[in-house]
Amino acid sequence: MGLKEELVKTIDNAGDALSEAGHRVTAGTEKATREAAGDTMTPGDKLGSVVNEGKENLLAGVDKAKVDIRNKT
């Protein structure tokens, strides 16, 4: 792999790592919001929050997988 390809790979990995971190922070914020709100949240609000947390964790996993796959090539 040439220098240009290594540079592109490094930049792409950094972008995906940053995106993964953002998704994990958002997922953690959703969980913390539910814990802080406790019973003041409606069941619908809790369900929406749980779904959003799951979505963010899934997106973080996709970003991590992209980095892992890119590093194997």
Buried (B, 14 or more C-beta within 10 A) or exposed (E): EEEEEEEEBEEEBEEBBEBBEBBBEBBEBBBEBBEEEEEEBEEEEBEEBEEBBEBBBEBBEEBBEBBEEBEEE
